[in-house]
Amino acid sequence: MASPLPEQVINSQRQDWNRVAGGWEKWDRFFDEQMAFLNHRLVADARLRSGLRVLDLGSGTGYPALLAAQTVGANGSVVGIDLAEQMLEVAGRKAASVGLSHITFRAGDVTILPFETASFDAVTTRFCLMFLPEIQKAATEIVRVLKPDAWVAVAVWSAPEKNPYLKIPMDIIKQFIELPQPDPAAPGIFRLARPGELAGMLHQAGFIDVSEQEFLGDVRFAVAEDYYSSLMDIAAPIQNLWAKLSATQQTEAKQRIIHTAEQYRKGSVIALPIAVRMVAGRKSG
């Protein structure tokens, strides 16, 4: 079977993420609290400070763009770009609710950035690049829009076995239906999990001082049922696999997900490990 064209991939992803925009808004406060450490790490790796103009790629419902706007202050500005218009509507409402008037959101494909060359002081992107059909093209565009000596900071998922938070539902779905072996070069959650791969792409695009670290953490839930519910509300790729199960299979799979998650209980919380590959680089001056 021929691989889908980049335009087809982008259109499919736009539909997927628009579909879960309501779920992201529902769980917004929870994930804002749980993933705060990643947002702060990206802001630090991008060397953000007062007065800078920042571009955030794949902003979704505003991560880490809103934190970037708070960091650069009213003398700076932030532009967030994402495929899914409905996700950005959520981000816009959040920005307005906290009085951030120096941040704007616009829908678009991050591999074709509608901005002038050397027009941004920093670029951030969280859990976006691995879904792109043309990652190297996006890296080249990031270099183009950055000013000399400016930084990019990227977060992508590391290896599946280090991410029970994501791997549990996938493993359980495989207990019911056969899934094709994923193409390691195709867009997907773990597309950039291999050490050095994204760093190499940034080097190839022209970045220098490239650094990479596997950053460990966890996502904590009071009860396993909340873990299951959040997955079904926000995880578009997992939703697509879940739809392949019959109603009976879904009922059994739900119980297995909850039971497996409960094995990660630590006292009063369920702490599901995550591993994130943090990569940063500087555009040559």
N, C-alpha and C positions, 0 to 999 in steps of 0.2 A: 504494500500500500504506500502510495506517495505521501511524503510529509506535507502537512498543510502549509500554505503560503503564509509569510509573516502577517499579511493583512488579515487573513482568516483567523490566525491565532489572536491577534489584537482584538478583533471584533468579538470573538468568543469570550475573551477575558473581560471585556467591557460589560458584556451581559452578565457574566458570573458575579462580578464585584458589585454591580448595581443591584443585583438580586439580594445580596446580603447586607446592603447599606443599613437597613432597619435594624438588623441584628447587631451591627457594630455600634449603632447609637444606643441600643438597649444596654449593651455591656460596656459602654464607654467609660464610666467611672471606674469600674473594676479593672479594666485593662490599662487605663491611665495610671492607676496605682501600681499594678503588677509589673508593668514594663517601663516604669519611670527610669530605672537604672540604665536601660538601653538608650533611651532618649538623651539622658545626660551624658552618656559616653560618646554618642555621636556629636553632640554639641561641643564637647571637649576636643574630640579628634579633628573636628573641622576648624578649631581655633576661633570659635565665635566670640565676639565682644561687641561692645556698644558701637553703633553707627554703621555696621556692615550691611551689605545687600546680599541676601542668601537665597539660593534656589533649593527647594526640596522636591525630590523626584519620587513619585508614587505616594503622595501624601495621604491618600485614603481619607480618613476622618480627622486628619490633622496631626499625625505623628511623623517626625518630631517637629513639624513646622511651627506649631503653637509655642513649644518651648524655645525654639529658635527666635521667634518674634519677641518673647519676653526677654531673651538674652541680649538681642541687639538694640532693644529699646526703640523709642519713638524717633530717634535720629537715624535708625536703620530701617530696613524693610525686608520682607520675606515674600517670595512667590512660591506657592505650592502647585504642582501639576500632577494630574492623575487621569487615567482613562475614564473612570466611573464618575459621571456627573452627580449621581445621587449620593455617593460617598462625600464628594466635595461640598454638597449642600449641607451635610451634617457638620463638616469642618467649618464652614462659613458661619453657621449658627453658633457654634462653640466660640469662635473668635469674637463674634459680636457680643456674646453673653459676658465675656471678660474684658470688653473694651479694647480689643486689639485692632485698631484701625489701620495699622501699617503692614497688614498681611492681606494678600489677595490669593484666590485660588482660581485656577483655570483648567479646563479639560483639554487633554492632549496626549499624544504619544511621546514618551520620553526619548525615543530614538530619533525624533525630528524636533529639536527644540526651537521654538519660535522666538529666539532672542539673539541680540547682536553679539558678535565676538567680543570676548573679554569684558563682559558686562556684569559679572557677579564676583563677589569677594569670597564665596564659599558655596559648596554644594553638599547636601546631605541626602541620604536615601536609606530607608529601612524596609527590608523584606520586599524589594521591588525587582532588582536586577535579575534574579534567578528566573523570573517569569518571562523575561524578554526573549523573543525569537532571534534578536540580533544584538547580543550583549556588547560585542566589540564596537559596533556602530554607536551604541549609547555611550561607551567610554570615550570614543573620539569626540562626540558631541559635548560631553562634559568638559573635556580639555578645552574645546573651542570657546565655550561661554565663560570659562573662568579667567580671571585676571592673572597675570604672572605672579608667582609665589603664593597663589591661593591654594586652599586645601579642599579635597573631597573626602568625605567620611561615609563608609558603606557598612551596612549590617545585612548579612545573609545567613541562612540556616546552615549549620554544620551537619555532620554525618547523622543518618537516621538512628543508629544505635545509641547515640548520645542524646537523643531527643525523644524520650518516652512520651512527652506531652503531645507530640505529633504522631509518633509511631504506633501508639496503642490502637487507635481506631483503624489504621491501615492494616495492621497485623490481624485484627479481628475480622475485618471485611474479607481478607484473604482466606479465612477459615470457611467461608460460605461460597465464594465464587473465585474462579481463576482469573487473575489479572495479568496482563502481558508484562514482561520484563521491561522496565522503563528504559527508554533511550537516554544514555547519560548526557547526550548533547541536546536533548529536547527541553523546552521550558518546563519547569516544575519546582516543587518546594525545595528539593535537594540538589538542584542543578549546579550550584556553585559550592557544594559541600567539600570538595576535595581540596586539601591544603595546597596553597600556591597558585591555584587556577585563576582566581579573580585577580590576585596580585600580579600575575603574569600578564593578564589583559590590560591592567592599568599601566604596567611598564611599557607594553607594546603601544599603547595609546600616547605615551609620551610623559607619563608621570615619573617623578623621582622621589626619593626618600619614602618609598612605599613600605608600609609596615602591615603586619598581619598578626592577629591573636585570636585564639579560640577562647571565647568569653563565656564562662559557665554561670548558670543561675537556675531558678526554678519559677514555676507559676503555681500559686497556692490557692486552694479552694477549701471552703469549710466542709463541703460534702461532695462526694463523687458525682451525685446527680447534677450539680452545678457545672462540673467539668463537661459532662455529656451534653447538657443543654447549650452551653456556650459553643461547643464544637458545631452543633447542628445549626446554630444561629449565624455564625460568622465565617466558618471555614469552607469557602466555596469549593476548593479542590476535593475536600472530603465529602461535601454534599453531593458532588457529581458521582462519586463512587457509591455512596449510600443509596442513591436512586436506583442502582442496579440490583439491590436486594429486594426480595419479596417482603410483604408486610410481616409474615411470620418470621422471616430471617432477621428483619430489622428489630423485632421485639427481642429475639434471643441475643442478637449482637449488642443491643443496648445493655442488657444485663451483664454480658461479658465485659463490656467496656467499664461499667461501673465497678464490677468485681475486681478487675485488674487495676484500676486506678486506686481502689481502696488499699491495695498492697503498698502504696507509697505514703501511707499515713504516717505523719510524725506528730504525735500528741494530738492537738486539736485541729490540725490542718492536714490536707493532702498536698504534698509538695512534689510536683511533677518536674523532673529535671529538663532543662533546655541547654543547648550549646549553640552559640552564635559566633560566626566568623566575622570579626571586625577588621576591615581593611581600610587604610587611609593612604593618601598620597598627595604630593605637592606638585603643582604645575611649575615647570622651570621658569626662572626669572630671566 
